[in-house]
Amino acid sequence: MDDEFDPDKPIHILLRDSELLHEITRFLRNYAANIKTFRHINKFMEMPLSDAPSCLITTLDSSDEHGVSLIKRVQSKGLSIPVIVVATEDDNVYSAVKAMQAGAADFINRPIIERDFIDRLDEVVKKST
């Protein structure tokens, strides 16, 4: 990782799956000082958004496709927050294509390997600055 990343910039995590939320938060504790977690899209969208977040991590949750909707809502506000989508058990190649077409910066399959996850997050954040 490069020293260019500002660990104080918030990383937002919007996940319904508490186990996945815990896993990703644990990975990020040594990487970022400012981690904000959300379980519901509305809670995330209610807060004032700016280009301040370095990244948003979410899932597609194919039952209502909230991930695709979220990506589009963030973009419609004119924000350039990169979104990383993490695969759920129900996701497949089509899900990855759907996420990338919607504007996701990356799609990460599970199981998540901490070092790979952090490296990919770092790459996404650097590309967005």
PyRosetta script that sets phi, psi and omega in degrees:
from pyrosetta import init, pose_from_sequence

init()
pose = pose_from_sequence("MDDEFDPDKPIHILLRDSELLHEITRFLRNYAANIKTFRHINKFMEMPLSDAPSCLITTLDSSDEHGVSLIKRVQSKGLSIPVIVVATEDDNVYSAVKAMQAGAADFINRPIIERDFIDRLDEVVKKST")
pose.set_psi(1, 149.8)
pose.set_omega(1, -177.7)
pose.set_phi(2, -96.6)
pose.set_psi(2, 152.3)
pose.set_omega(2, 180.0)
pose.set_phi(3, -74.9)
pose.set_psi(3, -2.1)
pose.set_omega(3, -178.4)
pose.set_phi(4, -69.1)
pose.set_psi(4, -27.1)
pose.set_omega(4, -178.0)
pose.set_phi(5, -69.1)
pose.set_psi(5, 133.2)
pose.set_omega(5, 178.6)
pose.set_phi(6, -91.4)
pose.set_psi(6, 106.2)
pose.set_omega(6, -176.8)
pose.set_phi(7, -66.0)
pose.set_psi(7, -12.2)
pose.set_omega(7, 178.4)
pose.set_phi(8, -85.6)
pose.set_psi(8, -14.2)
pose.set_omega(8, 176.6)
pose.set_phi(9, -67.7)
pose.set_psi(9, 135.8)
pose.set_omega(9, -176.5)
pose.set_phi(10, -71.0)
pose.set_psi(10, 140.1)
pose.set_omega(10, 169.1)
pose.set_phi(11, -109.2)
pose.set_psi(11, 123.6)
pose.set_omega(11, -178.9)
pose.set_phi(12, -97.8)
pose.set_psi(12, 134.9)
pose.set_omega(12, 178.9)
pose.set_phi(13, -123.9)
pose.set_psi(13, 119.8)
pose.set_omega(13, 179.4)
pose.set_phi(14, -118.6)
pose.set_psi(14, 98.6)
pose.set_omega(14, -177.0)
pose.set_phi(15, -139.9)
pose.set_psi(15, 137.3)
pose.set_omega(15, 175.8)
pose.set_phi(16, -84.6)
pose.set_psi(16, -31.1)
pose.set_omega(16, -177.0)
pose.set_phi(17, -75.6)
pose.set_psi(17, 108.5)
pose.set_omega(17, -174.8)
pose.set_phi(18, -65.2)
pose.set_psi(18, -32.6)
pose.set_omega(18, 178.4)
pose.set_phi(19, -66.4)
pose.set_psi(19, -45.4)
pose.set_omega(19, 178.1)
pose.set_phi(20, -66.1)
pose.set_psi(20, -40.9)
pose.set_omega(20, 177.6)
pose.set_phi(21, -58.4)
pose.set_psi(21, -46.2)
pose.set_omega(21, 179.2)
pose.set_phi(22, -63.2)
pose.set_psi(22, -43.8)
pose.set_omega(22, -178.5)
pose.set_phi(23, -61.5)
pose.set_psi(23, -48.4)
pose.set_omega(23, -177.7)
pose.set_phi(24, -69.3)
pose.set_psi(24, -40.0)
pose.set_omega(24, 177.5)
pose.set_phi(25, -60.6)
pose.set_psi(25, -41.3)
pose.set_omega(25, 178.7)
pose.set_phi(26, -62.1)
pose.set_psi(26, -42.4)
pose.set_omega(26, 178.2)
pose.set_phi(27, -60.0)
pose.set_psi(27, -39.6)
pose.set_omega(27, -171.0)
pose.set_phi(28, -83.3)
pose.set_psi(28, -14.8)
pose.set_omega(28, -176.2)
pose.set_phi(29, -56.3)
pose.set_psi(29, -34.0)
pose.set_omega(29, -179.8)
pose.set_phi(30, -89.0)
pose.set_psi(30, -3.9)
pose.set_omega(30, -175.1)
pose.set_phi(31, -106.8)
pose.set_psi(31, -38.0)
pose.set_omega(31, -175.1)
pose.set_phi(32, -134.1)
pose.set_psi(32, 138.5)
pose.set_omega(32, -180.0)
pose.set_phi(33, -86.5)
pose.set_psi(33, -19.5)
pose.set_omega(33, -173.0)
pose.set_phi(34, -122.4)
pose.set_psi(34, 88.6)
pose.set_omega(34, -179.1)
pose.set_phi(35, -110.1)
pose.set_psi(35, 125.5)
pose.set_omega(35, 178.5)
pose.set_phi(36, -116.4)
pose.set_psi(36, 127.7)
pose.set_omega(36, -177.1)
pose.set_phi(37, -112.8)
pose.set_psi(37, 146.2)
pose.set_omega(37, 179.6)
pose.set_phi(38, -139.6)
pose.set_psi(38, 147.0)
pose.set_omega(38, 176.1)
pose.set_phi(39, -105.5)
pose.set_psi(39, -18.9)
pose.set_omega(39, -175.4)
pose.set_phi(40, -130.1)
pose.set_psi(40, 138.8)
pose.set_omega(40, -178.7)
pose.set_phi(41, -58.0)
pose.set_psi(41, -39.1)
pose.set_omega(41, -178.0)
pose.set_phi(42, -63.8)
pose.set_psi(42, -38.4)
pose.set_omega(42, 178.5)
pose.set_phi(43, -62.6)
pose.set_psi(43, -40.7)
pose.set_omega(43, 178.6)
pose.set_phi(44, -66.8)
pose.set_psi(44, -45.9)
pose.set_omega(44, -175.6)
pose.set_phi(45, -72.0)
pose.set_psi(45, -20.9)
pose.set_omega(45, 178.3)
pose.set_phi(46, -72.2)
pose.set_psi(46, -25.1)
pose.set_omega(46, -178.2)
pose.set_phi(47, -79.2)
pose.set_psi(47, 150.5)
pose.set_omega(47, 179.0)
pose.set_phi(48, -64.4)
pose.set_psi(48, 123.9)
pose.set_omega(48, -178.8)
pose.set_phi(49, -102.4)
pose.set_psi(49, 143.5)
pose.set_omega(49, 173.4)
pose.set_phi(50, -144.0)
pose.set_psi(50, -177.0)
pose.set_omega(50, 176.9)
pose.set_phi(51, -77.8)
pose.set_psi(51, 7.5)
pose.set_omega(51, -177.6)
pose.set_phi(52, -62.5)
pose.set_psi(52, -40.6)
pose.set_omega(52, -179.0)
pose.set_phi(53, -62.2)
pose.set_psi(53, 138.9)
pose.set_omega(53, 178.3)
pose.set_phi(54, -79.2)
pose.set_psi(54, -20.6)
pose.set_omega(54, -176.7)
pose.set_phi(55, -171.9)
pose.set_psi(55, 155.4)
pose.set_omega(55, 172.4)
pose.set_phi(56, -125.6)
pose.set_psi(56, 129.4)
pose.set_omega(56, 179.3)
pose.set_phi(57, -113.7)
pose.set_psi(57, 129.4)
pose.set_omega(57, -178.0)
pose.set_phi(58, -151.5)
pose.set_psi(58, -177.3)
pose.set_omega(58, 173.6)
pose.set_phi(59, -123.6)
pose.set_psi(59, 170.6)
pose.set_omega(59, 177.1)
pose.set_phi(60, -83.7)
pose.set_psi(60, -30.7)
pose.set_omega(60, -176.8)
pose.set_phi(61, 45.0)
pose.set_psi(61, 74.0)
pose.set_omega(61, -169.8)
pose.set_phi(62, -54.7)
pose.set_psi(62, -16.0)
pose.set_omega(62, 179.3)
pose.set_phi(63, -63.0)
pose.set_psi(63, -34.7)
pose.set_omega(63, 177.8)
pose.set_phi(64, -133.5)
pose.set_psi(64, 6.5)
pose.set_omega(64, 178.6)
pose.set_phi(65, 51.4)
pose.set_psi(65, 38.2)
pose.set_omega(65, -177.5)
pose.set_phi(66, -61.3)
pose.set_psi(66, -28.4)
pose.set_omega(66, -180.0)
pose.set_phi(67, -63.7)
pose.set_psi(67, -46.5)
pose.set_omega(67, 178.1)
pose.set_phi(68, -64.3)
pose.set_psi(68, -44.3)
pose.set_omega(68, 177.8)
pose.set_phi(69, -60.3)
pose.set_psi(69, -42.3)
pose.set_omega(69, 179.9)
pose.set_phi(70, -62.8)
pose.set_psi(70, -46.8)
pose.set_omega(70, 179.5)
pose.set_phi(71, -57.3)
pose.set_psi(71, -45.7)
pose.set_omega(71, -178.8)
pose.set_phi(72, -67.0)
pose.set_psi(72, -37.4)
pose.set_omega(72, 179.4)
pose.set_phi(73, -67.3)
pose.set_psi(73, -40.5)
pose.set_omega(73, 178.1)
pose.set_phi(74, -63.7)
pose.set_psi(74, -44.0)
pose.set_omega(74, 179.7)
pose.set_phi(75, -65.7)
pose.set_psi(75, -36.9)
pose.set_omega(75, -178.4)
pose.set_phi(76, -65.7)
pose.set_psi(76, -21.2)
pose.set_omega(76, 176.8)
pose.set_phi(77, -85.3)
pose.set_psi(77, 2.9)
pose.set_omega(77, 178.5)
pose.set_phi(78, 76.3)
pose.set_psi(78, 20.2)
pose.set_omega(78, -178.4)
pose.set_phi(79, -94.1)
pose.set_psi(79, 147.1)
pose.set_omega(79, 179.6)
pose.set_phi(80, -111.5)
pose.set_psi(80, 43.6)
pose.set_omega(80, 178.7)
pose.set_phi(81, -79.0)
pose.set_psi(81, 118.9)
pose.set_omega(81, 178.5)
pose.set_phi(82, -68.9)
pose.set_psi(82, 140.6)
pose.set_omega(82, -178.4)
pose.set_phi(83, -115.5)
pose.set_psi(83, 128.2)
pose.set_omega(83, 173.7)
pose.set_phi(84, -106.6)
pose.set_psi(84, 126.8)
pose.set_omega(84, 178.5)
pose.set_phi(85, -103.4)
pose.set_psi(85, 129.7)
pose.set_omega(85, 178.3)
pose.set_phi(86, -102.0)
pose.set_psi(86, 132.6)
pose.set_omega(86, -178.9)
pose.set_phi(87, -66.5)
pose.set_psi(87, 143.1)
pose.set_omega(87, 170.6)
pose.set_phi(88, -103.8)
pose.set_psi(88, 178.8)
pose.set_omega(88, -179.8)
pose.set_phi(89, -62.5)
pose.set_psi(89, -27.9)
pose.set_omega(89, -177.7)
pose.set_phi(90, -85.3)
pose.set_psi(90, -9.4)
pose.set_omega(90, -176.0)
pose.set_phi(91, -80.4)
pose.set_psi(91, 156.0)
pose.set_omega(91, 179.8)
pose.set_phi(92, -145.7)
pose.set_psi(92, -167.2)
pose.set_omega(92, -179.6)
pose.set_phi(93, -59.9)
pose.set_psi(93, -40.2)
pose.set_omega(93, 178.8)
pose.set_phi(94, -60.1)
pose.set_psi(94, -38.4)
pose.set_omega(94, 178.1)
pose.set_phi(95, -62.6)
pose.set_psi(95, -42.3)
pose.set_omega(95, 179.4)
pose.set_phi(96, -63.6)
pose.set_psi(96, -43.0)
pose.set_omega(96, 178.9)
pose.set_phi(97, -62.3)
pose.set_psi(97, -44.6)
pose.set_omega(97, 180.0)
pose.set_phi(98, -59.9)
pose.set_psi(98, -43.3)
pose.set_omega(98, -179.7)
pose.set_phi(99, -65.3)
pose.set_psi(99, -44.1)
pose.set_omega(99, -178.4)
pose.set_phi(100, -68.7)
pose.set_psi(100, -37.9)
pose.set_omega(100, 177.1)
pose.set_phi(101, -64.9)
pose.set_psi(101, -32.7)
pose.set_omega(101, 179.2)
pose.set_phi(102, -73.5)
pose.set_psi(102, -17.8)
pose.set_omega(102, 178.2)
pose.set_phi(103, 119.7)
pose.set_psi(103, 9.4)
pose.set_omega(103, 177.9)
pose.set_phi(104, -62.7)
pose.set_psi(104, 144.7)
pose.set_omega(104, 178.5)
pose.set_phi(105, -80.3)
pose.set_psi(105, -25.5)
pose.set_omega(105, -179.8)
pose.set_phi(106, -161.9)
pose.set_psi(106, 157.9)
pose.set_omega(106, 176.7)
pose.set_phi(107, -131.1)
pose.set_psi(107, 120.0)
pose.set_omega(107, -175.0)
pose.set_phi(108, -112.5)
pose.set_psi(108, 125.0)
pose.set_omega(108, 178.0)
pose.set_phi(109, -82.9)
pose.set_psi(109, 159.4)
pose.set_omega(109, 175.9)
pose.set_phi(110, -103.5)
pose.set_psi(110, 152.9)
pose.set_omega(110, 6.2)
pose.set_phi(111, -72.8)
pose.set_psi(111, 149.5)
pose.set_omega(111, -178.6)
pose.set_phi(112, -89.3)
pose.set_psi(112, 127.8)
pose.set_omega(112, 175.8)
pose.set_phi(113, -100.0)
pose.set_psi(113, 121.3)
pose.set_omega(113, -170.7)
pose.set_phi(114, -50.8)
pose.set_psi(114, -52.0)
pose.set_omega(114, -176.3)
pose.set_phi(115, -61.3)
pose.set_psi(115, -43.9)
pose.set_omega(115, 178.8)
pose.set_phi(116, -64.0)
pose.set_psi(116, -41.6)
pose.set_omega(116, -179.8)
pose.set_phi(117, -61.2)
pose.set_psi(117, -47.1)
pose.set_omega(117, -179.0)
pose.set_phi(118, -65.1)
pose.set_psi(118, -41.6)
pose.set_omega(118, 178.7)
pose.set_phi(119, -62.3)
pose.set_psi(119, -43.0)
pose.set_omega(119, -179.9)
pose.set_phi(120, -68.7)
pose.set_psi(120, -39.2)
pose.set_omega(120, 176.3)
pose.set_phi(121, -61.7)
pose.set_psi(121, -45.6)
pose.set_omega(121, 179.4)
pose.set_phi(122, -59.6)
pose.set_psi(122, -42.3)
pose.set_omega(122, 179.2)
pose.set_phi(123, -63.7)
pose.set_psi(123, -44.3)
pose.set_omega(123, -179.9)
pose.set_phi(124, -63.3)
pose.set_psi(124, -44.5)
pose.set_omega(124, -178.3)
pose.set_phi(125, -64.7)
pose.set_psi(125, -42.8)
pose.set_omega(125, 179.7)
pose.set_phi(126, -63.6)
pose.set_psi(126, -38.8)
pose.set_omega(126, 179.5)
pose.set_phi(127, -65.7)
pose.set_psi(127, -27.4)
pose.set_omega(127, -176.0)
pose.set_phi(128, -86.2)
pose.set_psi(128, -10.5)
pose.set_omega(128, -177.5)
pose.set_phi(129, -93.3)
pose.dump_pdb("model.pdb")
